Amino acid sequence: MSTIIGSSLSNLPWEDKPKGCIEPMWRYSNNPVTGWDPTPSTARVFNSAVLPHEGEFVGVFRADHKIITANLHFGRSKDGFNFEFDDNVIPWVDEQGNPAPSNYAYDPRFLKIDGTFYVIWCDDMHGPSIGLGYTKDLKNWIRLPNPLMPFNRNGVLFPRKVNGMYKMLSRPSDSGHTPFGDIFISDSPDLRYWGNHKWVMGSGGKGWWQSLKIGAGPPPIETTEGWLLFYHGVVNTCNGYVYSIGAAILDIDEPSRVLYRCGNYLLTPQRDYEVSGFVPNVAFPCQNLYDAPTGRIAIYYGAADTYTAIAFCHVDEVIGYVKKHHEEF
């Protein structure tokens, strides 16, 4: 049986698999968990990143404002399902305490490393780039230098150092709505200087669902089988892009090496809140929470660039599915 290497989260947001469900991943029956106009200045909250904190949950959320531009907002929840959001954008400052706002920020990932909360997001540094910052108290938000040059998206940190180095996945791109993209990995000794860039995996394969481009999703989960990585894959159809959720397993000591990669998607847009919205046909994973002793995993994903939704799986079942449907790329 595959096992998560990590801590217990007894109050993990969870719903058991519905009777008769044969898929390795299933949706929360009360999806979506956010709706239109969640705060006075925002129209939609989606592509959200949630963490447990002091018996409750906190998060960094992409909010598209009523002037359409996106930015990052902080939010809280007692149960991981129902959230209250700050109407104000997260007030970033640089390491000297000077205001360092991000005028266009989206698709955050949120994790805790050695007692510090880190946020990594898609930023605008004369083109799509990756932003990085941290907070120790969820009140003071310190922005670090952009780790990579444009053009890049889908920055994802690993939850611990690997062989003494911080690791980050990213998807080099262009300045537009990128019609291509593979996943790469980079190293840093200090979260400021990044290098040793390596290719991890590319789009394609027999499954059209990831034929156009791919991008890392939530921070990888450490397991006895390797790093479990959920990611999104995109296909271009006659009706536009479709974003689905897939999974791969990376080597625990050399995560640039893919051990297994599922040729099937785990979840694709099917429900009304996934196929209809501001951008239709999108299931975009940004965060996972887990309870290591039971192997339960909850995944927060953006639906149709309009809503936040939640899906669930068991680590042993999803890893078994990935191995069964492994496909060389």
Wavefront OBJ file of the C-alpha trace (Angstrom):
o trace
v 0.000 0.000 0.000
v 1.299 3.475 -0.889
v 1.765 5.782 2.071
v 1.962 9.553 2.416
v 5.022 10.766 4.310
v 3.675 13.629 6.367
v 1.473 14.705 9.224
v -2.050 14.029 10.356
v -4.936 16.333 9.458
v -7.925 14.875 11.268
v -10.249 17.699 10.165
v -9.353 17.344 6.490
v -12.233 18.567 4.313
v -13.607 15.262 3.119
v -16.494 13.368 1.602
v -16.450 9.609 1.058
v -16.543 8.185 -2.443
v -20.120 7.941 -3.747
v -21.591 4.474 -4.069
v -21.012 3.108 -7.541
v -18.146 5.487 -8.380
v -15.370 3.581 -10.175
v -13.054 6.542 -10.821
v -9.984 7.222 -8.645
v -11.061 10.843 -8.055
v -14.498 12.194 -7.198
v -16.079 15.614 -6.698
v -17.504 17.212 -3.586
v -21.284 16.890 -3.830
v -21.814 20.541 -2.828
v -19.424 22.003 -5.397
v -18.674 24.731 -6.108
v -17.588 26.189 -2.751
v -17.341 29.782 -4.039
v -19.758 31.766 -6.162
v -20.056 35.021 -8.060
v -19.276 38.374 -6.358
v -17.657 36.974 -3.182
v -16.547 40.454 -1.981
v -17.581 44.004 -2.903
v -14.664 44.500 -5.304
v -14.332 41.004 -6.762
v -16.353 39.033 -9.279
v -14.946 35.505 -8.968
v -12.588 33.519 -6.715
v -10.976 30.423 -8.220
v -7.576 28.686 -8.625
v -7.254 28.751 -4.855
v -4.604 27.557 -2.399
v -5.624 26.470 1.118
v -3.622 25.305 4.164
v -4.565 24.104 7.667
v -3.747 26.552 10.455
v -4.510 26.386 14.180
v -7.418 23.972 13.744
v -8.953 25.922 10.878
v -7.918 26.838 7.328
v -6.294 29.815 5.656
v -5.641 30.480 2.006
v -4.369 32.662 -0.789
v -6.904 33.059 -3.553
v -6.993 34.328 -7.095
v -9.743 36.922 -7.294
v -10.741 38.498 -10.579
v -11.887 42.022 -9.843
v -14.861 43.765 -11.337
v -12.475 45.624 -13.616
v -11.500 42.076 -14.784
v -7.823 42.123 -13.686
v -6.701 39.441 -11.234
v -4.907 39.715 -7.906
v -4.290 37.750 -4.712
v -6.510 37.918 -1.639
v -6.260 36.260 1.764
v -9.104 34.161 3.143
v -10.126 32.028 6.114
v -12.414 29.074 6.768
v -13.377 27.068 9.815
v -14.064 23.881 7.847
v -12.235 24.172 4.488
v -15.528 24.443 2.627
v -16.949 27.855 3.546
v -14.627 30.844 3.174
v -14.504 34.510 4.068
v -12.223 36.681 1.944
v -10.465 39.959 2.568
v -11.695 42.516 0.071
v -8.231 44.101 -0.032
v -5.365 42.745 -2.096
v -2.495 41.145 -0.127
v -0.192 44.102 0.810
v 3.247 42.923 -0.309
v 6.361 44.768 0.845
v 9.972 44.092 -0.066
v 12.589 42.914 2.418
v 13.317 46.523 3.384
v 9.644 47.191 4.149
v 8.901 49.233 1.037
v 5.595 48.656 -0.785
v 6.059 46.038 -3.503
v 2.604 45.526 -4.986
v 1.835 43.082 -7.750
v -0.567 44.783 -10.106
v -1.511 41.572 -11.858
v -1.216 38.296 -9.938
v -2.958 34.971 -10.364
v -2.960 31.189 -9.845
v -1.216 31.007 -6.430
v 0.232 27.992 -4.690
v 0.608 28.149 -0.913
v 2.711 25.942 1.357
v 4.629 25.899 4.609
v 8.350 25.103 4.789
v 10.172 25.057 8.153
v 7.524 27.188 9.867
v 7.244 29.852 7.156
v 4.324 30.265 4.756
v 5.372 30.709 1.116
v 3.288 31.941 -1.791
v 4.271 31.412 -5.404
v 2.121 32.835 -8.173
v 2.013 33.984 -11.770
v 3.151 37.590 -11.867
v 3.661 40.295 -14.491
v 7.290 41.369 -14.882
v 7.109 42.854 -18.395
v 5.375 39.633 -19.336
v 4.159 36.504 -17.536
v 6.640 35.579 -14.812
v 6.711 33.891 -11.424
v 6.282 35.810 -8.168
v 7.479 34.539 -4.803
v 6.945 35.754 -1.251
v 6.448 34.644 2.319
v 4.803 35.443 5.621
v 5.462 34.175 9.117
v 2.314 35.553 10.734
v -0.262 35.849 7.888
v -0.211 39.619 8.454
v 3.135 40.816 7.116
v 3.723 39.668 3.533
v 7.319 39.871 2.275
v 7.969 39.761 -1.435
v 11.189 38.161 -2.680
v 12.843 38.836 -6.040
v 11.208 37.109 -8.986
v 12.920 33.719 -9.189
v 12.902 33.340 -12.982
v 12.832 35.648 -15.981
v 9.784 35.968 -18.217
v 8.139 34.215 -19.838
v 7.021 31.573 -17.351
v 3.967 30.297 -15.508
v 2.838 27.589 -13.084
v 5.590 27.958 -10.501
v 5.307 25.274 -7.812
v 7.642 24.772 -4.837
v 8.395 21.396 -3.294
v 7.396 21.192 0.404
v 10.953 20.503 1.573
v 14.521 20.674 0.337
v 15.749 17.775 -1.771
v 19.458 17.005 -1.415
v 19.946 20.328 0.337
v 18.268 22.413 -2.386
v 14.895 24.061 -2.752
v 13.107 22.772 -5.844
v 10.659 24.573 -8.105
v 8.624 23.339 -11.047
v 7.667 25.795 -13.775
v 6.329 25.966 -17.317
v 8.322 28.255 -19.663
v 5.973 30.008 -22.031
v 5.538 33.105 -24.169
v 3.812 36.444 -23.674
v 0.393 35.299 -24.858
v -2.052 32.528 -24.013
v 0.681 29.967 -24.514
v -0.176 27.304 -27.128
v 2.651 25.050 -25.890
v 4.457 24.101 -22.698
v 6.471 21.480 -20.836
v 7.327 21.179 -17.138
v 10.875 22.032 -15.995
v 12.545 21.950 -12.576
v 15.032 24.392 -11.030
v 17.225 24.397 -7.904
v 18.045 27.090 -5.352
v 20.131 27.124 -2.176
v 18.299 30.146 -0.750
v 15.051 30.832 -2.709
v 16.779 33.778 -4.401
v 19.213 32.334 -6.929
v 17.890 29.628 -9.210
v 19.666 27.365 -11.671
v 20.440 23.793 -12.720
v 17.286 23.844 -14.856
v 16.138 20.442 -16.128
v 13.297 19.217 -18.304
v 10.856 16.996 -16.411
v 8.124 16.043 -18.860
v 6.345 17.346 -21.925
v 2.931 17.492 -23.465
v 1.735 14.796 -25.822
v 1.254 11.081 -25.560
v -1.667 9.056 -26.810
v -4.132 10.977 -24.664
v -5.292 14.128 -26.434
v -6.313 15.658 -23.100
v -2.677 16.800 -22.586
v -1.597 17.156 -26.197
v -1.168 20.962 -26.247
v 0.534 21.861 -22.953
v 0.902 20.822 -19.337
v 1.664 22.589 -16.058
v 2.333 21.585 -12.460
v -0.594 21.869 -10.072
v -0.372 21.660 -6.257
v 2.908 21.179 -4.381
v 4.003 17.548 -4.828
v 3.069 15.089 -2.072
v 5.873 12.967 -0.631
v 4.962 9.264 -0.615
v 6.710 5.922 -0.279
v 6.443 5.595 -4.074
v 7.960 9.013 -4.862
v 6.598 12.540 -5.276
v 2.939 12.436 -6.299
v 2.369 15.353 -8.669
v -1.068 16.419 -9.807
v -0.913 18.592 -12.906
v -3.132 20.049 -15.594
v -3.135 19.038 -19.230
v -4.675 21.023 -22.081
v -6.102 20.043 -25.438
v -7.161 22.473 -28.167
v -10.568 21.553 -29.558
v -12.822 23.137 -32.163
v -14.548 24.797 -29.193
v -11.363 26.062 -27.532
v -9.013 24.837 -24.803
v -10.035 22.123 -22.330
v -8.112 21.797 -19.015
v -8.098 18.419 -17.253
v -6.332 17.010 -14.162
v -3.683 14.284 -14.429
v -0.997 12.781 -12.195
v 2.583 11.553 -12.292
v 5.099 10.110 -9.828
v 8.578 11.648 -9.638
v 11.721 10.112 -8.159
v 12.065 11.088 -4.497
v 15.758 12.026 -4.697
v 15.900 13.209 -8.315
v 12.462 14.678 -9.055
v 13.443 15.596 -12.608
v 13.035 11.867 -13.313
v 9.487 10.669 -13.994
v 8.824 7.161 -12.695
v 5.192 6.845 -13.771
v 2.824 9.075 -15.669
v -0.849 8.373 -16.156
v -1.998 8.299 -19.771
v -5.593 8.867 -18.633
v -6.870 12.041 -17.026
v -8.161 11.763 -13.462
v -10.797 14.469 -13.804
v -12.027 16.432 -16.827
v -14.700 19.146 -17.101
v -18.121 17.503 -16.976
v -20.269 19.334 -14.432
v -22.095 22.573 -15.251
v -19.770 24.625 -13.030
v -16.748 23.243 -14.948
v -18.039 23.507 -18.507
v -19.854 26.830 -18.197
v -18.411 30.066 -16.814
v -16.100 32.962 -17.588
v -13.725 30.512 -19.321
v -15.548 27.251 -20.086
v -14.149 23.729 -19.809
v -11.518 24.266 -17.115
v -10.484 22.054 -14.177
v -7.268 23.626 -12.859
v -5.704 22.118 -9.691
v -3.813 24.490 -7.377
v -3.678 22.893 -3.932
v -3.897 19.583 -2.120
v -4.414 18.817 1.545
v -3.894 15.365 3.004
v -4.172 13.261 6.125
v -1.093 11.032 6.068
v -2.325 8.236 8.391
v -5.433 7.571 6.285
v -4.022 8.511 2.869
v -6.953 10.805 2.146
v -6.325 13.747 -0.210
v -8.500 16.786 -0.936
v -7.700 18.826 -4.053
v -8.793 22.426 -4.560
v -9.252 23.274 -8.216
v -10.520 26.165 -10.272
v -13.644 25.484 -12.321
v -14.362 27.433 -15.522
v -12.261 30.371 -14.229
v -15.298 31.206 -12.116
v -15.558 28.918 -9.094
v -13.459 27.046 -6.544
v -14.303 23.346 -6.357
v -12.967 20.367 -4.406
v -12.197 16.782 -5.432
v -11.069 13.808 -3.351
v -8.954 10.682 -3.701
v -7.008 8.065 -1.701
v -3.249 8.004 -2.208
v -2.993 4.233 -2.695
v -5.862 4.171 -5.159
v -4.630 7.081 -7.266
v -1.029 5.786 -7.328
v -2.304 2.366 -8.325
v -4.300 3.981 -11.121
v -1.277 5.976 -12.320
v 0.843 2.823 -12.430
v -1.861 0.791 -14.176
v -2.266 3.429 -16.889
v 1.414 4.435 -17.068
v 2.421 5.656 -20.496
v 5.890 6.510 -21.776
v 6.145 9.993 -23.270
l 1 2 3 4 5 6 7 8 9 10 11 12 13 14 15 16 17 18 19 20 21 22 23 24 25 26 27 28 29 30 31 32 33 34 35 36 37 38 39 40 41 42 43 44 45 46 47 48 49 50 51 52 53 54 55 56 57 58 59 60 61 62 63 64 65 66 67 68 69 70 71 72 73 74 75 76 77 78 79 80 81 82 83 84 85 86 87 88 89 90 91 92 93 94 95 96 97 98 99 100 101 102 103 104 105 106 107 108 109 110 111 112 113 114 115 116 117 118 119 120 121 122 123 124 125 126 127 128 129 130 131 132 133 134 135 136 137 138 139 140 141 142 143 144 145 146 147 148 149 150 151 152 153 154 155 156 157 158 159 160 161 162 163 164 165 166 167 168 169 170 171 172 173 174 175 176 177 178 179 180 181 182 183 184 185 186 187 188 189 190 191 192 193 194 195 196 197 198 199 200 201 202 203 204 205 206 207 208 209 210 211 212 213 214 215 216 217 218 219 220 221 222 223 224 225 226 227 228 229 230 231 232 233 234 235 236 237 238 239 240 241 242 243 244 245 246 247 248 249 250 251 252 253 254 255 256 257 258 259 260 261 262 263 264 265 266 267 268 269 270 271 272 273 274 275 276 277 278 279 280 281 282 283 284 285 286 287 288 289 290 291 292 293 294 295 296 297 298 299 300 301 302 303 304 305 306 307 308 309 310 311 312 313 314 315 316 317 318 319 320 321 322 323 324 325 326 327 328 329
